[in-house]
Amino acid sequence: MLPTLLFSIFLPLINKPVAPDVSQLHPIYTHLPESTSITQMANGSLLVSVKDGSVISLGANNTYTTILDMHNQVNTNTDRGITAARVRPGTDDLFMLYAAETSSPDSSQDTNLVAAKYNLTSHVLTQISQNANDVNFQSHSTADIVFYQGAPYASFGDGRDSSDKNQGYDSVYGGGFNGKIVNLDTLQTYAIGFRNPWRMTVFADTIYATDVGDEAWEEIDKVQQNANYGWPCLEGPTQTDVWNRCVTDARGPFKAPFIVYDHSVGEAATAIVSYKGELLFADYVRTWVRDAHMNIRFTGSGGIVDMQVLNGCLYAVTIEFDNSSNVLTTCSS
C-alpha cells in the first residue's frame, strides 16, 4: 500500500539554519473583486489580476484603480478568466494569460488560450499567441507565467474533462500548448505532461510548478527541459485508465514528482514561491502553506491562489468563501 506522503523518495534535503516565519501573513487588502495573481510595477506599485478580465492597481486604505479592462475579451466561466499577470523585470511589459471570450459571453463553449503583453507606459496590448480551440472544458486552461533566465515561461492546463482521460491524452499530445510549459519568447515547449500547472516559481535556478490533481494526488514538479511529467498517463504515482495507450505510443519516460501528496492531506496544490531560501507551496482547499518537508507553516481562512516575493516581502492572494479576495503579506525574518 502506498503511504499517504511520498515526498521523501523524491526530495533531497534542503537544510537552512533559520526558516522564515510565514505564520505572520496578515491581510492588508480585503474584499477585493475575485483575484488571481499579484505582481509589481517598476515604480513599486502593486498590480492584481482580476478573474473578470481586468487588472487593478492597489492604492492606500484598501482602495484600487482599474488600469486595464478586457472583460469583453476574456471568458470567465468556472476557473477561466485572467489567470496570471506578471511584469517582466526591468520593463513596463505586463504579460498575461487568459481564455478568450466566446460567441456566447462567459459560456462553457470551446475557446482559445491567449498569451498577451500589455505595455504599462504606451498602453498597447499585443497578442503573443492564440491557439484555436485549445479549451473545450471549463477548467484547467491557462495557468501562470514565470521569468526564468531572462525569458517568460507560461504554463497551460490540458483544457479537457478529466472524466475522459482520452480527451486529455489527445489534448496534451495533439499539438498546441495544452498540458505544457512554453517559452513565450520562442514559443517552444519546455516541458510536457501537466494537468493544471497553476503556479510556478524559480528556486535554486530551476522552475518548480504545482500541478492540481484529479481524483487522488497533488504534485509539486521540479521542471526540467524536455521532461514529461506523466499526465494523463499518470496521476501522481498512479497509472490511469489510458496507461496502455501511453505504453503503446511510447510516451515515456515520465519524470516523478518532486513532492506528491494524496487527498487526505490536501486537494488542490496551487501557489508556490521561493522565499528566503525555502520552497513554500499552498493548497487551495485546505488553505494551508507547507514547506518542502511538509511542515505546515500557515493556515488561513481562504484558498491561496498566488504567492510572490515583492520588495523582499511575501505576498499572497486568497479567494474567500464569498468569492472576494484578500491580499496578505509578511516581511518577517
N, C-alpha and C positions, 0 to 999 in steps of 0.2 A: 504494500500500500504506500502510495506517495505521501510524504509528510506535508503538512499544511504549508510550511515555508521551505522553499528550495534555494534560497538565496546563497546559502553557504557554499554550494558547489560551484557557483559562478563568480563569487565575489572575492577578489584579492583584498586583504586587509588594508584599510586606509587609516593610518594612525596619526592623529592630530592631538597635540598636547592640550589645547583649550578649544572646546566646542562652543560655537556661537549660541547665545541664548535667544532662540526664536519664540520662546513661550511668551515674550512680551509684545508680540504682534497685537496691535490695537487699531481700531477704526479711526481714520482721520477724515474720511468722506463716507456718508451714509445715504441710503435711499436714492442712489443714482439710478438712471434707467439701466435695464439689464445689460451688463457689460461683459466683455470677453477678454480684453488684454490691456496692458499698460505699457507705455514707452515714454521717452523723454526727448524733447527738442534740444538743439544745441544750446539754447539760452536757459535751459534748466526747467522749462515748463513741462508739466506732466500732461500727457495725452492718453485718453482712454478710448478704445474702440467699443462701439455700442452695437448690439446684435441687430438693431433695426436698420443698419446701413449708414450710421453717422459716426463721426469722430468728434470728441469733445475735449476742450482744454479746461483743466481744473483750476479754479480760482480760489480766492480766500473765502472763509466762512461757509464752506460746503456749497459753493456756487460753481457753475461751469458755463462755458460758452461753446456752442456748436461751431466748429471750424470747417466741417465738411459734411454735406448731407447727400447721400447717394441712395436714399430709401426707394427711389423709383428704379434703381438698377440692381438692387440686392434682394434676393429671395430669402425670407426669414422663417420658412416653415420648419418646425421642430428645432433641430440644432444647426440649421443653416444660418445665414447672415454673415456679417463680417466676423471671421473667427480670430483674426490676428492683424495687428497693425504695428509695425516696428520702424523706428527711424534708423537709417543706416548711419553708423558712427561717422562723425566728421562731415556730414552733409545735411541738407534740408529735405532729403528724399524720404518719404513715408511709404514703405512697402506694405501692401495689404493682400489678404486672401479672402475671397467670398464666393458664394454661389450666386450665379446670375439670375435675375428675375425671369419669370416665365410669362407666357401669354396670359395666364390667369394669375394675378398677383398673389404671391405668398402661398401658392398651392404646392402640392406634392408632385407636380409634374416633373418629368425629366428636365434636367438643367445642365449648365456648364460650370466647370471650375474656372475661376478667374484669378490670376495674379496681376496686380496693378501697382503703379508707383505714382504718388501724388507729391509734387514739389510744394513745400510749405511756403516758399517765397513767391514763386511765379504762379502758383495755384493751378498748375497744369496737371491733368490726370492722364497718365499714359498706361495703356494696357500692355503688359509684358507677354501674356499668353492667355489663350482661352481654348479649352479642349471641348469639342462638341459632345453633348450628351454623355458626359462623364459621370453624372449622378442620376440614378433612377430610384433612389431611396431617400427618405427624409433626413437620414443621419449619416454620420462619419463621411463628410465630403471634404472640404478644405480644413486645414488644421493650423499650422504655425510657420513662422519664419525665424531663422536664427542666422547670425552673421558669423561665418567661420572662415578663418584665414583670408579675410577681406571680402568674401563673396556672400551673397544672400542665398540661403538654402530654405526651400519650402517643403513642408510635409503635407501629404494628401491621403485621405482615407480611401477605402475601396468603393464607397458610394453605393453599396448594394445591401440587400436584405440578407442578414446572416442566417435566416431560417433555410435559405437555399444557397449553400456554400459553392455550388457550381456557378452561380452568378458572380460570387466573389472571385472565383478562380478565373473566369472569363475576363473580369474587370482588371485584376492585377496583372495577368499575363497577356492581355489582349491589346497592349499598346496604351498610349496616353500616360497620364500621371497618377492614375489610381493606385493606391497602396504603395506609394513610393516617396522617397525624399529626393528632391531635384535641385540642382544648382541653377538658380534663376538667371545668372549671367550667361551660362552656356546652354541652358535648357537640356542638360544631360542628366540622366538618372544616376544618383549616387548610391542608393541602396533600395531594396525592394522587400515586399513581404509583410506589409503592415495593414492592420485593420482600421485603426483610428489613431494615428500618431499625433495626439492632440497637442503636446508641447515638447519643445526641445531646449537644450542648453548646451553650452560648451564647458567641459570640465576636464582639466589635465590635457588640454589641446585635443579633445575628442568630443564629437557630438554624442549626446545622450538623449534618448527620446522615450516618453511614455507611450504606451500603446494600449488603448482602452480595449478590454477583452469582451468576450461574448458570453458564454454560458458559465465559465468556471474560473478563468485565470486572467490576471492583470500582469503586464510586463513593463519593466524598465530595460531598454535596449542600449547597449554600447555600440554605436553605429560605425561600421567600417565600410570603406568604399567597396562596391561591388558585392557586398554580402546580401544574403537572402534570409529574412527573419521569420519565414515559415508560413505566414497567413496566406490563404486559408487552409493550407495542408496541416498546419499545427496551430493549436491554441495553447500557449504556454508549452508544457512538455507533452501535451496530449495530441494524438493523431485524431483528425476529424474524419467525417464521412466521405471526404474527397481524397483521402490519403492514397488510395490505389491509383487514382488518376494522376496524382503528383508523381508517384513512382514510375508509372508508365511513361510519363512525359519527361522524366529525369529532371525534375525541378530543383533538386537539392544541389549541393549540401546546404543544410539550414544552420544558421547561427543561433546558438542557445541564448536566451535572455540573460542579461546581467543580473537582474533581480526578477523573481516571479513569485506572486502570492495568490492564494485562492480566495474565493468569495466569502470565506469565513473571516477573513482579515479585512478586506476592502472590496469594492465593487466597481470602481472607475478610477484608474490611475490617470490623473490629469496633469496638474502643474509640476514642473521640475526646475530646479535652479542650482547653480553653484554659488555658494555664499560662504565667504571667509574660509575657504579650503575644504568645505564639506559639500557633498551632494545631498540635496533635500528634495523630497517629492511629496505630492499631496494626493489623497483620494477624495474625489468629489462627494461620493455617497456617505462615507463615514466621517468626513470633514476633518480628518487628521492630517498632520505633516509628520513624516518619518525621515530618519537619516538612512544611510546605506547599510547600517547594521540592524535596521528595522525597529529602532527605538522611536517611540512616539515623542515628538518634540513640541507639538502644539495640537490642540483640538478647538475648533471654533463652532460658530452657530450656522454658518453657511458653507456651501461647497466651493472650494478654491478652484478657480479656472485658470489662473495665471499667477506666477511668481517671477519677479525680476529684481535685479540689484541695480539701483539708480542712485548716483552720488554716494555710493558706499553703504546705502541703507537697503534693507529688504522690504519690498512691496508685494502685496498680494491682493488679487481681485476675487471677490466672492459673489456668488449668486445666492440670495437668501430665499426663504420659503415663499415670500410674496413676489418673487421674481425681480425684486430690486437688487441693486448691487452695492457693496461696500468696498472701499479701498482701505487696506490695513498696512501698517508699517512698523518697523522696529529698527533702531540703529544700535542695539545692544551689542556689546563685545562678547 
